[in-house]
Amino acid sequence: MGSDYMFLCGVMWCRFGQPEAGKELVRAATSMDPDMRALAWAMLVQGALRLRDLERTALTGSRYECWVKLGRHGRWTSTLTT
């Protein structure tokens, strides 16, 4: 497993959330090569941060959409769920 391949797996994981790429990163995170481990962990962390940001965006968008729908029909609620 080369560093170029691992970098491309990291890009596919971070940018597109491709599960197979994430699995390759997890596998590389246990590599005997310290540089490969460091690269894999850095990419896994970056992907996790991206996922967190996407979840926040999705939740914010869903709550806003729910608020608009409820407000349009004159029914307001104090708890908005996604």
Residue pairs with C-beta under 8 A, 6 or more apart in sequence:
1 24
1 27
1 28
1 31
1 36
3 35
3 36
3 39
5 24
6 24
6 25
6 28
6 36
6 39
6 40
6 43
7 39
7 43
8 21
9 21
9 22
9 24
9 25
9 28
9 43
10 21
10 25
10 39
10 40
10 42
10 43
10 46
10 47
11 21
12 18
12 20
12 21
13 21
13 22
13 25
13 43
13 44
13 47
14 43
14 46
14 47
14 50
15 50
17 47
17 50
17 51
22 44
22 47
25 40
25 43
25 44
25 47
26 40
26 44
27 40
28 36
28 37
28 39
28 40
29 37
29 40
29 41
29 44
30 37
31 37
31 40
58 82
59 82
62 82
63 80
63 82
66 80
66 81
66 82
67 80
70 76
70 77
70 80
